[in-house]
Amino acid sequence: MAGMRRRSFILWLHGLGDSGPANEPIKTFFSSPELRNTSWAFPSAPSNPVSCNHGAVVPSWFDIYEIPVTAESPKDENGVLRAVQNVHTMIDKEIDSGTNPKDIFICGFSQGGALTLASILLYPRTLGGGAVFSGWVPFNSSIIGRISPEAKKTPILWSHGIADRTVLFGAGQAGPPFLEQAGMSCEFKAYPDLDHSISNEELRTLESWIKSHLQSS
């Protein structure tokens, strides 16, 4: 039966100053038979000057103006839109190679989590799901009018550590009400002692969540 299983795809978007290859060990946590036919991609952000780093050039999907990030932090919407186009190109390439859109999952940490959310909201089709870890909403509410009915059907898993001092918990908490306003559902999980990092517990939850959405599709 394993050979008959539909192919699935997980795209992982790293945080500020990180790289795709440094995140590849994440896939070793995913050992379920249901994910045996899953391919992964760990792209690296281009190097750009970043305002919160006093203009230092580091791998960054878009500009970040201040750390810690709060729900009210100023947003580089133009930079986010440029980064979203690149993510959409990767998704389109995977669909063109034969993967069903509903078997495609976008996941990201911190800045990569914000980009995950933006990419899901602005993609014109329903995907398998989007998982945001320690991320934030990188848009103002004016973007809601640009979200297609198909994108609104993509499920979102949002995980955030209450002890996060880099992207404050309040920035994560602002996500579900924003998505509700957009007519989307979001499963939000708070982790009491977690700082700005990803825990093994979060990854186990992600694996179960992906499996459940693969089966339902």
C-alpha positions, 0 to 999 in steps of 0.5 A, spaced: 500 500 500 505 504 501 507 505 493 499 507 492 500 512 497 499 519 494 505 524 494 505 530 499 509 536 500 512 540 506 515 546 505 519 549 511 520 556 512 526 558 517 526 564 521 531 571 521 538 569 520 537 562 519 538 557 513 534 552 510 539 546 510 540 548 518 533 546 519 533 540 515 534 535 521 526 537 523 524 532 518 527 526 522 522 527 527 516 525 522 516 518 522 509 516 521 508 511 515 503 516 512 508 521 511 513 516 508 511 519 501 512 526 503 517 530 500 520 536 504 523 543 501 527 547 506 529 554 502 534 559 504 532 566 504 536 571 500 541 576 504 538 583 506 539 589 510 534 588 516 532 594 520 532 591 527 539 589 526 541 596 525 542 595 517 546 588 518 545 584 512 543 577 514 538 572 511 531 575 511 525 574 507 523 581 508 524 587 513 523 587 520 523 594 524 523 592 531 525 586 536 521 584 540 515 584 535 508 586 537 501 585 535 502 593 533 509 593 530 510 596 523 509 591 517 514 591 511 508 589 507 511 590 500 517 586 502 512 580 504 508 581 498 515 580 494 517 574 498 510 571 498 511 571 490 517 566 491 513 561 495 507 561 490 512 559 485 515 553 489 508 551 490 506 552 483 512 548 481 510 542 486 503 542 483 506 542 476 510 536 478 503 532 480 502 533 487 495 535 489 494 542 492 490 539 498 497 534 500 501 541 500 503 544 507 507 550 508 510 551 515 514 556 518 518 559 524 518 566 527 519 570 520 518 564 516 511 563 520 509 570 518 511 568 511 507 562 511 501 565 513 501 571 508 503 565 503 497 561 505 492 567 505 494 570 498 494 563 494 488 562 490 487 555 491 486 551 498 492 547 500 493 542 505 494 546 511 499 552 514 502 551 520 505 558 524 510 557 529 512 563 534 509 568 528 505 574 527 500 577 522 505 581 517 499 585 514 494 590 516 487 588 515 486 591 509 489 585 506 482 581 508 479 583 501 484 580 497 483 573 500 480 568 495 474 563 497 479 557 496 484 560 500 479 561 506 478 553 506 486 552 508 486 550 515 491 553 520 495 551 526 498 556 530 503 555 536 506 560 540 510 560 547 508 564 552 515 565 554 517 568 548 521 575 548 522 575 541 515 575 538 511 577 544 505 572 545 500 577 544 503 578 537 501 570 536 494 571 540 492 577 535 492 571 529 486 567 531 481 574 531 485 576 525 483 570 521 476 569 524 475 576 521 477 573 514 472 568 515 478 562 516 478 557 522 485 557 526 487 551 531 491 555 536 496 552 541 499 556 547 506 553 550 506 556 557 514 555 558 516 555 551 521 561 549 522 563 542 524 556 539 520 550 537 519 544 542 519 537 540 512 537 543 510 542 537 513 538 532 509 531 534 503 535 534 504 538 527 505 531 525 499 528 528 495 535 525 498 533 518 496 526 518 489 528 520 489 533 514 492 528 509 486 523 511 481 528 511 483 530 504 
